[in-house]
Amino acid sequence: MLKRFRFVHVLVQVVSMKCIIMAAGEGVRMKPLTNTRPKVMLQVAGKPILHHLLLELKKAGITEAVIVIRYMKEQIIDYFKQNDIGMKINFIEQGTKNGTAEAILTAEKFMNDTFVAIAGDIITEAGAIKKVIDNHKGTITLAIKKVEHPHLYGVVELNKNGTIALFQEKAEKPKSNLANLSIYCMEPTIFQEIRSIPKSERGEYEIVNLFIGAKAIVVDDFWMDVGYPWHLFDANEFLLNKMNAKNETIENSTINGKVIMEKGAKIINSHVEGVAYIGENTVIGPGAYLKGYTSIGKNCSIGGGTTIKNSILYDNVNAKHLSYIGDSIVGSNVNFGSNSQVANYRFDESYVNVLTERGWTNTGRKKMGCIVGDNTKFGVLSCVMPGKLIGNDCWISSGVIVGQNIESETHVFIKQELRFSKQKKED
């Protein structure tokens, strides 16, 4: 007996959700790297922070992004014109007023339905974003997460119904360990509320003023706020572990771990131990050694006897002869002369401290080399002590030992006194 099947055409409505990405800031604490690029364009695992974030937003169901820009805005616009990630992107410039609330208000004309707002300088996963969207209720819903060092973050206390009872911004003795992750789901009615926000003590217009009574969702996905340059190490490790191995040209080399190689990359007569990202047209070797979680950008040359350990090198970096670069972040167009060395460990085995614009800061790392800005050159036999910041466009002359931070556009020379004496001939 033949059965008759009835075919029913079901119309599935695809919901298009937009997001606002706050990317106008300079990133003062990330200097010297942000002297020449916006904070969101800092490179980690071969791509800018903002590139990684957009990919996670896309996975979470976001189809259109409005990026609020200001500082060095052309770099952001040009990059995403050349690198299509399969999402519609609009750019809008934030005015002279500062703060998260002002950034969100800048993009008001693009938002006519429920939307996501997110900081552009965080590393996270699609799961955290999706959880906020799926549990959104009311005018604003925000993601929160338990953190080990709550005094470094804005933290919230919750009511029994999961709404926010208290917010503290980087308090010395915080009352909670639930940090605000700067991931929000909002209704367009938020814009009217933003207009009523007064200027904060910092002189900015802050979205945190609207948190009391808002719904909060605790997430356990990976999240980190990139506040200082050394935070990029953890971000690099997380992102590299997620990436699939990809080989290009490997000749007479030992790979004890995983490599992610872009087009034209080569490893020749060298050894890799750990996980390494190698950018387009970069040549490793002959005789190089990569160790730990290392990312090397485009058009770099890492040559004979050089060791790169747990570091992030941007584009066009050369270290061809007998150099050691450990636990460091190196900007673009940097050259290391033969036998230049970066020390990354203190004699007393203590945590490495860095002198920042806010005074001495404990990195929480016992292995920490240096942070180097773009276009800096190191002479042969030069050396950098642990935890030093070297600005962009510097010259570190041959034989110099860098024991303090070096400002941008500085030439450092060593004064050598030569003494000569004639040897007496024995009778």
ZALUM-140344 format. One record per residue (C-alpha): residue in three letters; z, y, x. Coordinates in Angstrom, 1 decimal. Example, Ala and Ser with C-alpha at 12.3 -4.5 7.8 and 13.67 -1.06 7.14 Angstrom:
<recs>
REC   resn       pz       py       px
REC    ALA      7.8     -4.5     12.3
REC    SER      7.1     -1.1     13.7
</recs>
This chain:
<recs>
REC   resn       pz       py       px
REC    MET      0.0      0.0      0.0
REC    LEU     -1.1      3.3      1.4
REC    LYS      1.5      6.1      1.5
REC    ARG      0.5      9.7      1.0
REC    PHE      1.9     12.2      3.5
REC    ARG      2.4     15.7      2.5
REC    PHE      1.9     18.2      5.4
REC    VAL      4.0     21.3      5.1
REC    HIS      3.3     24.3      7.3
REC    VAL      6.6     26.0      8.3
REC    LEU      6.5     29.5      9.5
REC    VAL      8.9     29.9     12.4
REC    GLN      9.9     33.5     13.1
REC    VAL     10.4     34.2     16.7
REC    VAL     13.2     36.7     17.2
REC    SER     12.4     39.2     20.0
REC    MET     15.5     40.6     21.7
REC    LYS     15.5     43.6     24.0
REC    CYS     17.9     44.5     26.7
REC    ILE     19.0     47.6     28.6
REC    ILE     19.5     47.2     32.3
REC    MET     21.7     49.8     34.0
REC    ALA     20.0     50.4     37.4
REC    ALA     20.3     54.1     38.1
REC    GLY     23.1     53.9     40.7
REC    GLU     22.9     54.5     44.4
REC    GLY     25.4     51.9     45.6
REC    VAL     27.5     54.0     48.0
REC    ARG     29.7     51.0     49.1
REC    MET     26.5     49.1     50.1
REC    LYS     25.5     51.5     52.8
REC    PRO     23.7     51.4     55.2
REC    LEU     21.5     49.0     53.2
REC    THR     21.2     51.4     50.3
REC    ASN     20.3     54.4     52.5
REC    THR     16.7     53.2     52.1
REC    ARG     16.7     51.3     48.8
REC    PRO     18.5     51.2     45.4
REC    LYS     21.4     48.8     45.1
REC    VAL     19.6     46.6     42.5
REC    MET     16.8     46.1     45.1
REC    LEU     19.0     44.6     47.7
REC    GLN     17.4     41.4     48.8
REC    VAL     19.1     38.0     48.4
REC    ALA     17.6     34.5     48.5
REC    GLY     14.2     36.2     49.1
REC    LYS     14.2     38.5     46.1
REC    PRO     15.9     41.7     44.9
REC    ILE     19.1     41.3     42.8
REC    LEU     17.3     42.8     39.8
REC    HIS     14.5     40.2     40.1
REC    HIS     17.0     37.3     39.9
REC    LEU     18.8     39.0     36.9
REC    LEU     15.6     39.5     34.9
REC    LEU     14.7     35.8     35.3
REC    GLU     18.1     34.8     33.9
REC    LEU     17.7     37.3     31.0
REC    LYS     14.3     35.8     30.2
REC    LYS     15.9     32.3     30.1
REC    ALA     18.5     33.7     27.7
REC    GLY     15.8     34.7     25.3
REC    ILE     15.2     38.4     26.2
REC    THR     11.6     39.3     25.8
REC    GLU     11.6     43.0     26.7
REC    ALA     13.7     45.0     29.2
REC    VAL     14.3     48.7     29.4
REC    ILE     15.4     49.5     33.0
REC    VAL     17.4     52.8     33.3
REC    ILE     16.6     54.2     36.8
REC    ARG     17.2     57.2     38.9
REC    TYR     18.0     56.7     42.6
REC    MET     14.8     55.8     44.6
REC    LYS     13.3     54.9     41.2
REC    GLU      9.8     54.5     42.7
REC    GLN     10.8     51.4     44.6
REC    ILE     11.9     49.7     41.4
REC    ILE      8.8     50.7     39.5
REC    ASP      6.4     49.7     42.3
REC    TYR      8.0     46.3     42.8
REC    PHE      7.7     45.2     39.2
REC    LYS      4.2     46.5     39.0
REC    GLN      3.3     44.1     41.8
REC    ASN      5.6     41.2     40.8
REC    ASP      5.1     40.1     37.2
REC    ILE      7.9     38.0     35.8
REC    GLY      6.4     37.4     32.4
REC    MET      8.5     40.0     30.5
REC    LYS      7.6     43.4     29.1
REC    ILE      9.4     46.1     31.1
REC    ASN      9.8     49.8     30.4
REC    PHE     11.4     52.3     32.7
REC    ILE     13.3     55.4     31.7
REC    GLU     15.1     57.8     34.0
REC    GLN     18.8     58.7     33.5
REC    GLY     19.5     62.4     33.6
REC    THR     22.2     64.2     35.6
REC    LYS     25.1     62.8     33.7
REC    ASN     26.7     59.7     35.1
REC    GLY     28.3     56.6     33.7
REC    THR     27.6     53.4     31.8
REC    ALA     27.7     55.0     28.4
REC    GLU     25.2     57.6     29.5
REC    ALA     22.9     55.0     30.9
REC    ILE     22.9     53.1     27.6
REC    LEU     22.3     56.2     25.6
REC    THR     19.3     57.1     27.8
REC    ALA     17.5     54.0     26.3
REC    GLU     18.3     54.7     22.7
REC    LYS     14.7     55.3     21.5
REC    PHE     13.8     51.7     22.5
REC    MET     16.5     50.0     20.5
REC    ASN     16.2     49.5     16.8
REC    ASP     18.0     46.1     16.4
REC    THR     20.7     44.1     18.1
REC    PHE     20.3     44.3     21.9
REC    VAL     21.9     43.3     25.2
REC    ALA     23.1     45.8     27.8
REC    ILE     23.9     44.6     31.3
REC    ALA     24.6     46.0     34.8
REC    GLY     21.6     45.6     37.1
REC    ASP     23.7     44.8     40.2
REC    ILE     25.3     41.5     39.2
REC    ILE     24.4     37.9     39.9
REC    THR     24.9     35.6     36.9
REC    GLU     23.4     32.8     34.8
REC    ALA     21.5     32.7     31.5
REC    GLY     24.4     30.8     30.0
REC    ALA     26.8     33.7     30.2
REC    ILE     24.3     36.1     28.6
REC    LYS     23.4     33.6     25.8
REC    LYS     27.0     32.9     25.0
REC    VAL     27.6     36.6     24.3
REC    ILE     24.5     36.8     22.1
REC    ASP     25.4     33.7     20.1
REC    ASN     28.9     34.9     19.5
REC    HIS     28.2     38.5     18.9
REC    LYS     30.1     40.1     16.0
REC    GLY     30.7     43.8     15.1
REC    THR     29.3     46.7     17.0
REC    ILE     29.9     45.5     20.5
REC    THR     30.7     42.1     22.1
REC    LEU     31.5     41.7     25.8
REC    ALA     31.7     38.9     28.3
REC    ILE     34.9     38.3     30.2
REC    LYS     35.9     35.8     32.8
REC    LYS     39.1     34.7     34.6
REC    VAL     39.0     36.0     38.2
REC    GLU     41.2     35.3     41.3
REC    HIS     41.6     39.0     42.3
REC    PRO     41.9     41.0     39.0
REC    HIS     42.9     44.2     40.8
REC    LEU     39.3     44.5     42.0
REC    TYR     37.9     44.6     38.5
REC    GLY     38.3     46.2     35.1
REC    VAL     40.4     43.8     33.1
REC    VAL     41.3     43.3     29.4
REC    GLU     44.1     42.0     27.4
REC    LEU     43.2     40.2     24.1
REC    ASN     44.7     40.1     20.7
REC    LYS     45.3     36.7     19.0
REC    ASN     42.0     37.1     17.1
REC    GLY     40.0     37.5     20.4
REC    THR     39.5     41.3     20.2
REC    ILE     40.5     43.6     23.0
REC    ALA     44.0     45.1     22.9
REC    LEU     44.0     46.8     26.3
REC    PHE     41.6     47.8     29.1
REC    GLN     42.6     48.6     32.7
REC    GLU     40.3     49.8     35.4
REC    LYS     41.1     48.3     38.9
REC    ALA     44.9     48.6     38.4
REC    GLU     47.2     47.8     41.3
REC    LYS     49.2     45.5     39.1
REC    PRO     46.8     44.3     36.4
REC    LYS     48.3     42.9     33.2
REC    SER     45.5     40.3     32.9
REC    ASN     43.1     38.2     35.0
REC    LEU     40.3     38.5     32.5
REC    ALA     37.6     40.7     34.0
REC    ASN     34.9     42.7     32.2
REC    LEU     31.5     41.3     33.4
REC    SER     29.3     44.3     32.3
REC    ILE     27.4     42.0     29.9
REC    TYR     27.3     43.3     26.4
REC    CYS     25.7     42.6     23.0
REC    MET     25.4     45.7     20.8
REC    GLU     24.2     47.1     17.6
REC    PRO     22.2     50.4     17.4
REC    THR     25.2     52.1     15.7
REC    ILE     26.8     52.1     19.2
REC    PHE     24.7     55.2     20.1
REC    GLN     26.5     57.4     17.6
REC    GLU     29.9     56.2     18.9
REC    ILE     28.7     56.9     22.5
REC    ARG     28.1     60.5     21.6
REC    SER     31.7     61.0     20.9
REC    ILE     32.9     59.7     24.3
REC    PRO     34.7     62.3     26.4
REC    LYS     34.1     62.5     30.2
REC    SER     36.4     60.2     32.2
REC    GLU     38.7     61.1     35.0
REC    ARG     35.9     60.2     37.4
REC    GLY     33.6     62.7     35.7
REC    GLU     31.5     60.0     34.0
REC    TYR     30.8     58.8     30.5
REC    GLU     32.1     55.2     30.3
REC    ILE     31.3     52.5     27.7
REC    VAL     34.8     51.1     28.3
REC    ASN     36.2     53.8     26.0
REC    LEU     34.8     51.8     23.1
REC    PHE     36.3     48.4     24.1
REC    ILE     39.6     48.6     22.1
REC    GLY     39.1     46.4     19.0
REC    ALA     35.8     45.0     20.3
REC    LYS     35.2     41.2     20.4
REC    ALA     35.4     39.5     23.8
REC    ILE     33.9     36.1     24.8
REC    VAL     35.3     34.2     27.7
REC    VAL     32.6     32.6     29.8
REC    ASP     32.8     30.1     32.7
REC    ASP     29.3     30.5     34.1
REC    PHE     28.7     31.9     37.6
REC    TRP     29.1     35.6     37.8
REC    MET     29.7     38.0     40.6
REC    ASP     29.8     41.8     41.0
REC    VAL     28.1     42.8     44.3
REC    GLY     30.4     45.5     45.4
REC    TYR     30.2     45.3     49.2
REC    PRO     27.5     44.0     51.5
REC    TRP     29.4     40.8     52.4
REC    HIS     29.4     39.8     48.7
REC    LEU     25.8     39.0     49.2
REC    PHE     26.7     35.9     51.2
REC    ASP     28.2     34.2     48.2
REC    ALA     25.3     35.3     46.0
REC    ASN     22.9     33.9     48.6
REC    GLU     24.6     30.5     48.7
REC    PHE     24.7     30.2     44.9
REC    LEU     21.0     31.1     44.5
REC    LEU     19.8     29.0     47.4
REC    ASN     21.6     25.9     46.0
REC    LYS     19.8     26.4     42.6
REC    MET     16.3     26.6     44.2
REC    ASN     14.0     23.6     44.7
REC    ALA     12.8     22.7     48.2
REC    LYS      9.3     23.9     49.0
REC    ASN      7.6     23.0     52.3
REC    GLU      4.7     24.7     54.0
REC    THR      3.9     24.2     57.7
REC    ILE      6.5     22.2     59.6
REC    GLU      5.6     20.9     63.1
REC    ASN      7.8     18.8     65.4
REC    SER     11.0     20.1     63.7
REC    THR     14.2     18.6     62.3
REC    ILE     15.3     19.6     58.8
REC    ASN     18.9     18.5     58.1
REC    GLY     19.2     20.0     54.6
REC    LYS     16.7     22.0     52.5
REC    VAL     14.1     24.6     53.1
REC    ILE     12.3     26.8     50.6
REC    MET      9.2     28.1     52.3
REC    GLU      6.8     30.7     50.9
REC    LYS      3.0     30.8     51.5
REC    GLY      2.1     31.0     55.2
REC    ALA      5.6     30.3     56.5
REC    LYS      5.9     28.0     59.5
REC    ILE      8.7     26.1     61.3
REC    ILE      7.6     25.0     64.8
REC    ASN      9.6     22.9     67.2
REC    SER     12.9     24.1     65.7
REC    HIS     16.0     22.8     63.9
REC    VAL     17.3     23.7     60.5
REC    GLU     20.8     22.6     59.4
REC    GLY     21.8     23.7     55.9
REC    VAL     19.7     25.6     53.4
REC    ALA     17.1     28.1     54.5
REC    TYR     14.8     30.4     52.6
REC    ILE     11.8     31.4     54.7
REC    GLY      9.6     34.2     53.4
REC    GLU      5.8     34.6     53.3
REC    ASN      4.1     34.5     56.8
REC    THR      7.4     34.2     58.7
REC    VAL      7.4     32.0     61.8
REC    ILE     10.4     30.1     62.9
REC    GLY     10.2     28.9     66.5
REC    PRO      9.4     27.4     68.8
REC    GLY     12.9     26.6     69.8
REC    ALA     14.9     28.3     67.0
REC    TYR     18.0     27.1     65.2
REC    LEU     18.8     28.0     61.6
REC    LYS     22.3     27.1     60.4
REC    GLY     24.3     27.4     57.1
REC    TYR     22.9     29.3     54.1
REC    THR     20.2     31.6     55.6
REC    SER     17.5     33.7     54.0
REC    ILE     14.7     35.2     56.0
REC    GLY     12.2     37.7     54.5
REC    LYS      8.5     38.2     54.9
REC    ASN      6.6     38.5     58.2
REC    CYS      9.6     37.8     60.4
REC    SER      9.5     36.1     63.9
REC    ILE     12.5     34.0     65.0
REC    GLY     11.7     32.6     68.4
REC    GLY     12.8     30.7     71.5
REC    GLY     16.5     30.0     71.8
REC    THR     17.5     32.2     68.9
REC    THR     20.2     31.1     66.4
REC    ILE     20.4     32.5     62.9
REC    LYS     23.6     31.4     61.2
REC    ASN     24.6     32.0     57.6
REC    SER     22.7     35.4     57.5
REC    ILE     20.3     37.4     55.3
REC    LEU     17.4     39.0     57.1
REC    TYR     15.0     41.3     55.3
REC    ASP     11.3     41.7     56.0
REC    ASN      9.7     42.2     59.4
REC    VAL     12.7     41.3     61.5
REC    ASN     12.0     40.1     65.1
REC    ALA     14.5     38.0     67.1
REC    LYS     12.2     36.2     69.5
REC    HIS     14.3     35.5     72.6
REC    LEU     17.7     34.0     73.0
REC    SER     19.5     36.0     70.4
REC    TYR     22.5     35.0     68.2
REC    ILE     22.8     36.5     64.7
REC    GLY     25.8     35.1     62.8
REC    ASP     27.1     35.9     59.3
REC    SER     25.1     39.2     59.2
REC    ILE     22.9     41.1     56.9
REC    VAL     19.9     42.8     58.6
REC    GLY     17.6     45.3     56.9
REC    SER     13.8     45.5     57.2
REC    ASN     11.9     46.3     60.4
REC    VAL     14.7     45.5     62.8
REC    ASN     14.1     44.2     66.3
REC    PHE     16.5     42.3     68.5
REC    GLY     15.8     42.4     72.2
REC    SER     16.2     39.4     74.4
REC    ASN     19.7     38.0     74.6
REC    SER     21.1     40.4     72.0
REC    GLN     24.2     39.0     70.4
REC    VAL     26.2     39.5     67.2
REC    ALA     29.9     38.4     67.4
REC    ASN     31.3     37.1     64.2
REC    TYR     34.8     35.8     64.9
REC    ARG     38.0     37.6     66.1
REC    PHE     40.0     36.4     69.0
REC    ASP     43.2     36.4     66.8
REC    GLU     41.3     34.3     64.1
REC    SER     42.3     36.9     61.4
REC    TYR     40.1     38.1     58.5
REC    VAL     37.5     40.6     59.6
REC    ASN     38.1     44.2     58.4
REC    VAL     35.3     46.7     57.9
REC    LEU     35.7     50.5     58.1
REC    THR     34.1     51.7     54.8
REC    GLU     33.9     55.2     53.2
REC    ARG     37.2     54.2     51.5
REC    GLY     39.0     53.2     54.7
REC    TRP     39.6     49.8     56.2
REC    THR     38.6     47.0     53.8
REC    ASN     39.5     43.4     54.2
REC    THR     36.3     41.3     53.7
REC    GLY     38.3     38.1     53.0
REC    ARG     36.1     36.4     55.5
REC    LYS     37.0     35.0     58.9
REC    LYS     33.4     34.8     59.9
REC    MET     31.7     38.2     59.6
REC    GLY     29.1     39.7     61.9
REC    CYS     27.4     43.1     61.2
REC    ILE     25.4     45.0     58.6
REC    VAL     22.3     46.6     60.0
REC    GLY     20.1     49.2     58.2
REC    ASP     16.3     49.4     58.3
REC    ASN     14.2     50.3     61.4
REC    THR     16.9     49.8     64.0
REC    LYS     16.2     48.4     67.5
REC    PHE     18.5     46.5     69.8
REC    GLY     17.9     46.5     73.5
REC    VAL     18.2     43.4     75.8
REC    LEU     21.7     42.1     76.4
REC    SER     23.2     44.3     73.7
REC    CYS     26.1     43.1     71.7
REC    VAL     27.8     43.9     68.3
REC    MET     31.4     43.2     67.6
REC    PRO     32.5     41.6     64.2
REC    GLY     32.5     43.7     61.1
REC    LYS     30.5     46.7     62.3
REC    LEU     28.1     48.8     60.2
REC    ILE     25.0     50.1     62.0
REC    GLY     22.9     52.6     60.1
REC    ASN     19.1     52.8     59.7
REC    ASP     16.8     54.2     62.4
REC    CYS     19.2     53.6     65.3
REC    TRP     18.5     52.6     68.9
REC    ILE     21.1     50.4     70.5
REC    SER     20.2     50.5     74.2
REC    SER     20.2     47.7     76.7
REC    GLY     23.7     46.5     77.7
REC    VAL     25.5     48.4     75.0
REC    ILE     28.6     46.8     73.3
REC    VAL     28.9     48.2     69.8
REC    GLY     32.6     48.3     69.0
REC    GLN     32.5     50.9     66.2
REC    ASN     30.3     51.8     63.2
REC    ILE     27.1     53.6     64.1
REC    GLU     25.7     56.4     61.8
REC    SER     22.1     56.4     60.9
REC    GLU     19.5     58.0     63.2
REC    THR     21.7     57.6     66.2
REC    HIS     20.7     56.5     69.7
REC    VAL     23.4     54.8     71.7
REC    PHE     23.1     54.5     75.5
REC    ILE     25.4     53.2     78.2
REC    LYS     26.1     55.3     81.3
REC    GLN     26.0     53.1     84.3
REC    GLU     27.3     54.1     87.7
REC    LEU     25.7     52.2     90.6
REC    ARG     27.4     52.0     93.9
REC    PHE     25.7     50.8     97.1
REC    SER     27.2     49.8    100.4
REC    LYS     25.5     48.2    103.4
REC    GLN     26.8     44.9    104.5
REC    LYS     28.2     44.7    108.0
REC    LYS     26.6     42.2    110.3
REC    GLU     28.8     39.7    111.9
REC    ASP     28.7     39.6    115.7
</recs>
